[in-house]
Amino acid sequence: MYSGGAAPALAARCDGLLLAGGGDLHPACYGQDCADLTRLSIDPVRDGEEHELFEAFYARGKPVLGICRGLQAINVFLGGTLHQHVEGHADCCHPIQYSSLLRQLLDTSGEVNSYHHQTIDHVADSLSPAAHTPDGTIEALVHPSLPILGVQWHPERLVPGVCEDIAGINHLPLFQWLCEQC
């Protein structure tokens, strides 16, 4: 049971779910052995609690926004997998190409921050890619019929006047999307 209360009761009471960034999902969550535990920052309790919460919100068709680890969790919880480690995506900024819902929400240039070392490998069957880097790395996923959106970057660090990893880039519309869906 989720330590904050029973996940189904929370999903009944709350309008939406934000799955925040943080450490890595344990590879066992997506059917893999740990390739190198020294590279991973795992918390199996968090993995389990977030899975229960996601399942409860998903079952009710309620909105979910995933940020960084949250994107990875959404993909894994719906049956996708991750690359356990990739080079060149930690502590940097890089261009991305938007498609789908993100093109409607973000009318800014396609550059984002990057604080992760794991990336999407196999996309869960029920999700669609919504952004990718020039090298093909998937940076966002959407559900085609439910209000579920996940982004690999940190939009909370792309808000003018609040935190600007990249000057002039405004990703506040992602949080507005979640609020409107609620």
C-alpha positions in Angstrom: 0.0 0.0 0.0 1.2 3.5 -0.8 2.4 5.2 2.4 0.3 8.3 1.7 -2.9 6.2 1.8 -4.6 3.6 -0.5 -3.8 4.6 -4.1 -7.4 4.0 -5.3 -8.7 6.3 -2.6 -6.2 9.0 -3.6 -7.1 8.6 -7.2 -10.8 9.0 -6.3 -10.1 12.2 -4.3 -7.5 13.9 -6.5 -8.0 15.3 -10.0 -4.6 14.5 -11.5 -1.2 13.0 -10.9 2.3 14.6 -11.4 5.1 12.0 -11.5 8.2 14.1 -10.7 11.8 13.6 -11.6 14.3 11.8 -9.4 16.4 8.6 -9.3 16.2 5.6 -11.6 13.6 3.0 -11.9 14.9 -0.4 -10.9 15.6 -2.5 -14.1 13.5 -5.3 -12.6 10.4 -3.1 -13.2 11.0 -3.5 -16.9 12.2 -7.1 -16.9 16.0 -6.5 -16.9 18.9 -7.3 -14.7 21.0 -4.4 -13.4 23.8 -3.8 -15.9 25.8 -1.6 -13.5 24.4 -0.8 -10.0 27.1 1.9 -9.6 25.4 4.0 -12.3 21.9 3.7 -10.8 20.2 5.5 -8.0 17.2 3.3 -7.3 14.4 3.3 -4.7 12.3 0.2 -5.0 9.7 1.6 -2.5 9.2 4.6 -4.6 8.9 2.4 -7.7 6.2 0.4 -6.1 4.3 3.4 -4.7 4.3 5.3 -8.0 3.2 2.2 -9.9 0.2 1.8 -7.6 -0.6 5.5 -7.9 -0.3 5.4 -11.7 -2.4 2.3 -12.0 -5.2 3.9 -9.9 -5.2 7.2 -11.9 -4.9 5.3 -15.2 -7.9 3.1 -14.3 -10.0 6.2 -13.7 -8.8 7.9 -16.9 -7.5 10.8 -14.9 -4.7 13.1 -16.1 -1.1 12.2 -15.6 2.0 14.4 -16.3 5.4 12.7 -16.0 8.6 14.7 -15.8 12.0 12.9 -16.5 11.8 9.9 -14.3 8.0 10.3 -14.5 8.1 9.9 -18.3 10.2 6.7 -17.8 7.8 5.4 -15.2 4.7 5.9 -17.4 6.4 4.0 -20.2 7.6 1.2 -17.9 4.2 0.9 -16.1 2.5 0.5 -19.4 4.9 -2.2 -20.6 7.8 -0.3 -22.2 11.5 -0.6 -21.4 14.5 1.7 -20.9 18.1 1.9 -21.8 19.8 1.7 -18.5 22.5 4.2 -19.4 23.3 6.5 -22.3 26.1 9.0 -22.6 25.6 12.6 -23.6 22.2 13.4 -21.9 23.3 14.5 -18.4 23.7 18.1 -17.4 23.3 19.7 -20.8 20.8 21.3 -23.2 20.0 20.0 -26.6 17.5 20.5 -29.5 14.4 18.4 -29.9 11.7 18.2 -32.5 8.1 18.3 -31.2 5.2 16.5 -32.7 1.6 15.8 -31.7 0.3 17.5 -28.6 3.6 19.2 -27.8 3.6 21.2 -31.0 0.2 22.7 -29.9 1.4 23.5 -26.4 4.9 24.7 -26.9 5.4 27.4 -29.6 9.0 28.0 -28.5 12.2 26.8 -30.1 12.8 23.1 -29.7 15.6 23.2 -27.1 15.4 21.6 -23.7 17.5 20.8 -20.6 18.7 17.3 -19.9 19.5 15.8 -16.5 19.1 12.1 -17.2 21.2 9.1 -18.2 18.4 6.6 -18.9 16.2 6.9 -22.0 13.2 5.2 -23.6 14.1 1.9 -25.4 10.9 0.1 -26.3 7.8 2.4 -26.3 4.8 0.9 -24.5 2.2 -0.2 -27.1 -0.4 2.2 -25.7 1.9 5.3 -26.1 3.2 7.4 -29.0 6.4 9.4 -29.2 5.8 13.2 -29.1 9.4 14.5 -29.3 12.8 13.3 -30.1 16.4 14.5 -30.3 18.3 14.7 -33.6 20.0 11.3 -32.7 16.5 9.7 -32.4 16.3 9.6 -28.6 12.6 9.8 -27.6 12.1 12.8 -25.3 8.3 12.8 -24.8 5.3 10.3 -25.0 1.6 10.8 -25.1 -1.4 8.5 -24.8 -3.6 8.8 -27.9 -6.9 8.7 -26.0 -6.2 9.5 -22.4 -4.8 12.7 -20.8 -1.3 11.2 -20.2 1.8 13.1 -21.2 5.4 12.5 -20.2 8.5 14.6 -21.0 12.1 13.6 -20.5 13.3 17.2 -19.6 12.5 19.4 -16.6 9.9 22.0 -17.7 9.9 23.5 -14.1 13.4 24.7 -15.0 12.1 26.4 -18.2 9.9 29.1 -16.8 10.9 32.7 -17.5 11.4 34.7 -14.4 11.3 31.6 -12.2 14.1 29.3 -13.4 15.6 29.6 -16.9 18.0 26.8 -17.8 17.5 28.2 -21.4 16.7 31.9 -21.6 13.4 32.7 -23.3 12.1 29.2 -23.3 8.7 28.8 -21.6 7.4 25.4 -20.7 4.8 26.6 -18.2 2.1 25.4 -20.8 2.8 21.8 -19.8 1.7 22.5 -16.3 -1.3 24.5 -17.6 -2.2 21.5 -19.7 -2.3 19.3 -16.6 -4.4 21.9 -14.7 -6.9 22.2 -17.6 -7.2 18.4 -17.8 -8.0 18.2 -14.2 
